[in-house]
Amino acid sequence: MNQLEQYIFDLRLLNQKQKQEEESYKNKKTTLESKIKKIFDKKKVNSYSFANADGDQKKYYRATVVQQKKVIFNPDMVEQVVDKKVFNQICIKKYEITDYEGLVQYIKSLGGNPSKFKSFISCDKTIDNKKVNQLSELGDITDTALEGCYTVKPSAMWIKITESEEEIDENAD
């Protein structure tokens, strides 16, 4: 094996080792977070603080459960509670022609009923959460107006660990 081949071989081994270590880290992290969360649930708390002497220096630690939430809007309900201009700013519409041949025949015949044209097309509506937040900050849309138009679902959960040389405020994030 020449020097170049050896370098390539060593790099491949290094990459394999890194992947294995990452997988092991993820598995251990998930297991520990699950154990911490189970104890937190049993104690009915979302965080826990403690002090630990590390040599001559005392350190303070706090573990906090961070639970992301995902807001899912119902576009039809939102459309009913906000004015059309605002709705057009926050709604992403995706049209799909479901019967192309029918549409071609209809267009060829011309002079048809506009509602007939719509029957060939379906529209998928989604609400742009970032736009909703922007318009909310500007006062163009209110949380009260959107009440009942969305669901909040939990998504990713993880444990955030804070370390300090000073005592950690229990009321802080």
JODA-V519694 format. One record per residue. N is the residue number from 1. RES is the residue in one letter. OMEGA is omega as a letter, one per 40 degrees, with the letter a starting at -180 (999 if undefined). Layout:
n=<N	N>
res=<RES	RES>
omega=<OMEGA	OMEGA>
//
This chain:
n=<1	2	3	4	5	6	7	8	9	10	11	12	13	14	15	16	17	18	19	20	21	22	23	24	25	26	27	28	29	30	31	32	33	34	35	36	37	38	39	40	41	42	43	44	45	46	47	48	49	50	51	52	53	54	55	56	57	58	59	60	61	62	63	64	65	66	67	68	69	70	71	72	73	74	75	76	77	78	79	80	81	82	83	84	85	86	87	88	89	90	91	92	93	94	95	96	97	98	99	100	101	102	103	104	105	106	107	108	109	110	111	112	113	114	115	116	117	118	119	120	121	122	123	124	125	126	127	128	129	130	131	132	133	134	135	136	137	138	139	140	141	142	143	144	145	146	147	148	149	150	151	152	153	154	155	156	157	158	159	160	161	162	163	164	165	166	167	168	169	170	171	172	173>
res=<M	N	Q	L	E	Q	Y	I	F	D	L	R	L	L	N	Q	K	Q	K	Q	E	E	E	S	Y	K	N	K	K	T	T	L	E	S	K	I	K	K	I	F	D	K	K	K	V	N	S	Y	S	F	A	N	A	D	G	D	Q	K	K	Y	Y	R	A	T	V	V	Q	Q	K	K	V	I	F	N	P	D	M	V	E	Q	V	V	D	K	K	V	F	N	Q	I	C	I	K	K	Y	E	I	T	D	Y	E	G	L	V	Q	Y	I	K	S	L	G	G	N	P	S	K	F	K	S	F	I	S	C	D	K	T	I	D	N	K	K	V	N	Q	L	S	E	L	G	D	I	T	D	T	A	L	E	G	C	Y	T	V	K	P	S	A	M	W	I	K	I	T	E	S	E	E	E	I	D	E	N	A	D>
omega=<i	a	i	i	i	i	i	i	i	i	i	i	i	i	i	a	i	i	i	i	i	i	i	i	a	i	a	i	i	i	a	i	i	i	i	a	a	i	i	i	i	a	a	i	i	i	a	a	i	i	a	i	i	a	i	a	i	i	a	a	i	i	a	i	i	a	i	i	i	i	a	a	i	a	a	i	i	a	a	a	i	a	a	a	i	a	i	i	a	a	i	a	i	a	i	i	a	i	a	a	i	i	i	i	a	a	i	a	i	i	a	i	a	i	i	i	a	a	i	a	i	a	i	a	i	a	i	a	i	i	i	i	i	a	i	i	i	a	a	i	a	i	a	a	a	a	i	a	a	i	i	a	i	i	a	i	i	i	i	a	i	i	a	i	i	a	a	i	a	a	a	i	999>
//
